[in-house]
Amino acid sequence: MITLSEGEARLFRVLLGSRDRQGRRTVLRVAGGWVRDKILGRESDDIDIALDDQSGVEFASSLNEYLKSEGYETHKLAVITANPDQSKHIETAVVRVLGFSIDFVNLRSESYSEESRIPTIRFGSPMEDAERRDFTINSLFYNLDTCKIEDYTSKGLADLEAGIIRTPVDPLITFRDDPLRILRAIRFSSRYAFSFDDALVHAARCQDI
């Protein structure tokens, strides 16, 4: 279970209110690090919102209009453009809301060719988005409508409990897509005192990687 602070609960109500004002059925999910840390009982202000049917820029622009109409303080919308050289493959909208700096991005699917580390990106399902992430512990979602954790890989919660760093799909695929994920695995293992999945270790030692 995740216990929200008063500020987080208020923030999520505002985000859903903005969605409802749009008249859309967009599903809002917190993705990644915030979910992981909250389950572990750690506080986190790293809130990334994943959207299922619109871009982060589209939703964030509408959100600022909603905040203004409701008398909330508004801040300028920042757009972080895609920059494959820095492993940023999709446009992200950043908005400060009620004291939180929120990243908005759409759920996505990524596919790579053998000739390039720059992926082809399209709107994806929650499962596709979870599977393209680096590790199962970072592939969890928190659904703002249901207030429930979603574990599409069926491994994220178990790996958090067991303290294991594991990739959502074959680690050779995950590391070929981005070899820097090996360094991220070491970082997370050190931060949380987690162990490595045997298949991950084997893949990291592979000469191809």
C-alpha positions in Angstrom: 0.0 0.0 0.0 1.0 3.6 -0.6 0.2 6.2 2.0 -0.1 9.7 0.5 0.9 12.9 2.3 -1.7 15.6 2.4 0.2 17.5 -0.3 0.3 14.4 -2.6 -3.4 13.7 -2.1 -4.2 17.4 -2.9 -2.0 17.3 -5.9 -3.6 14.2 -7.3 -7.1 15.6 -6.8 -6.1 18.7 -8.8 -4.6 16.6 -11.6 -7.8 14.5 -11.8 -9.9 17.7 -11.7 -8.0 19.1 -14.6 -8.5 15.8 -16.5 -12.2 15.9 -15.8 -12.4 19.5 -17.0 -11.0 18.4 -20.3 -13.9 15.9 -20.7 -11.5 13.1 -21.5 -11.0 9.7 -20.0 -7.2 9.9 -19.8 -5.7 7.6 -17.2 -3.1 9.3 -15.1 -0.4 7.1 -13.5 2.6 7.9 -11.4 5.5 6.0 -12.9 8.8 4.8 -11.7 10.9 6.1 -8.9 8.2 7.7 -6.8 6.2 4.4 -6.7 9.3 2.4 -5.8 10.4 4.7 -3.0 6.9 5.1 -1.5 6.5 1.4 -1.3 9.8 1.2 0.5 8.6 3.8 3.0 10.9 6.5 1.6 9.7 10.0 0.9 10.0 11.1 -2.7 9.2 14.3 -4.7 10.2 12.7 -8.0 6.7 12.5 -9.5 6.4 11.5 -13.2 2.9 11.3 -14.6 2.4 8.9 -17.5 -0.6 9.5 -19.8 -2.3 6.9 -21.9 -3.9 9.0 -24.7 -2.3 12.4 -24.9 1.1 14.0 -24.9 2.7 15.5 -21.8 2.7 18.9 -23.4 -1.0 18.7 -24.3 -2.0 17.7 -20.7 0.3 20.2 -19.0 -1.0 23.1 -21.1 -4.5 22.2 -20.1 -3.5 21.8 -16.5 -2.1 25.4 -16.3 -5.4 26.7 -17.7 -7.3 24.7 -15.1 -5.1 26.0 -12.2 -5.6 29.6 -13.3 -9.4 29.1 -13.5 -9.4 27.6 -10.0 -7.3 30.4 -8.5 -4.2 28.4 -8.0 -0.7 29.8 -8.5 0.6 29.0 -12.0 4.1 28.7 -13.3 5.5 28.7 -16.8 5.4 25.4 -18.6 8.8 24.0 -19.5 9.3 21.6 -22.3 12.3 19.3 -22.4 12.8 18.4 -26.0 14.0 15.0 -27.2 17.8 14.7 -27.1 19.0 11.2 -28.1 22.6 12.1 -27.4 21.6 12.5 -23.7 19.3 9.4 -23.7 16.2 11.6 -23.8 14.1 10.1 -26.5 10.8 11.8 -26.0 9.5 15.3 -25.3 8.6 15.9 -21.6 6.6 18.7 -20.1 7.5 20.0 -16.7 5.1 22.0 -14.6 5.3 23.2 -11.0 2.1 22.5 -9.2 1.3 23.1 -5.6 5.0 23.0 -4.7 5.7 19.9 -6.7 7.7 19.8 -10.0 5.9 17.3 -12.1 7.1 15.6 -15.4 4.3 14.7 -17.8 4.9 12.2 -20.6 2.8 9.7 -22.6 3.0 6.0 -22.2 5.3 4.7 -24.9 6.8 1.8 -26.7 10.4 1.8 -28.0 12.0 -0.3 -30.7 15.7 -0.2 -31.6 17.5 -1.2 -34.8 20.9 -2.9 -34.7 22.5 0.2 -36.3 21.4 2.8 -33.8 20.7 3.4 -30.1 18.0 6.0 -31.0 14.7 4.2 -30.7 11.6 4.5 -32.8 8.9 5.7 -30.4 5.1 5.5 -30.5 2.2 5.6 -28.0 2.2 2.4 -26.0 0.2 0.4 -23.6 1.0 0.3 -19.8 2.5 -3.2 -20.4 4.7 -1.9 -23.3 5.8 1.1 -21.2 6.6 -1.2 -18.2 8.6 -3.6 -20.3 10.8 -0.9 -21.9 12.0 0.3 -18.5 15.3 -0.5 -17.0 14.4 -2.7 -14.0 11.2 -4.3 -12.6 11.4 -2.1 -9.4 11.2 0.9 -11.7 8.3 -0.4 -13.8 5.5 0.0 -11.3 2.6 2.4 -11.7 0.3 4.1 -9.2 -3.1 4.7 -10.8 -4.6 8.0 -9.6 -8.2 6.9 -10.4 -8.1 3.5 -8.5 -5.4 4.5 -6.0 -3.8 1.1 -6.6 -0.4 -0.1 -7.6 -0.1 -1.7 -11.0 2.6 -4.3 -11.6 2.4 -5.2 -15.3 5.6 -7.3 -15.3 4.2 -9.3 -12.3 7.8 -9.1 -10.8 8.2 -5.5 -9.6 6.5 -5.9 -6.2 8.1 -9.3 -5.5 11.6 -8.0 -6.5 11.1 -5.0 -4.2 10.2 -7.3 -1.3 13.1 -9.7 -2.1 15.6 -6.9 -2.8 16.5 -8.0 -6.3 17.6 -5.9 -9.3 16.1 -7.6 -12.4 15.2 -6.4 -15.9 11.6 -6.5 -17.1 12.6 -8.5 -20.2 15.7 -10.5 -21.2 18.6 -8.5 -19.8 20.5 -8.9 -23.1 17.7 -7.0 -24.8 17.5 -4.3 -22.1 21.3 -3.8 -22.1 21.6 -3.8 -25.9 19.0 -1.0 -26.0 21.1 1.0 -23.5 24.4 -0.4 -22.0 24.4 2.4 -19.5 21.7 0.6 -17.6 24.5 -1.7 -16.2 25.8 1.4 -14.3 22.3 2.2 -13.2 22.0 -1.4 -11.9 25.1 -0.9 -9.8 23.8 2.4 -8.5 20.5 1.0 -7.4 22.1 -2.0 -5.8 24.4 0.3 -3.8 21.6 2.7 -2.8 19.2 0.0 -1.6 21.5 -2.9 -0.8 19.8 -5.0 -3.3 21.3 -8.1 -5.0 21.5 -8.8 -8.8 19.4 -11.3 -10.6 21.7 -14.1 -12.0 20.6 -13.5 -15.6 21.4 -9.8 -15.3 25.0 -10.6 -14.1 25.5 -13.0 -17.0 24.2 -10.4 -19.5 26.5 -7.7 -18.1 29.5 -9.9 -18.5 28.6 -10.7 -22.1 31.2 -9.5 -24.6 28.6 -8.1 -26.9 27.4 -5.8 -24.1 
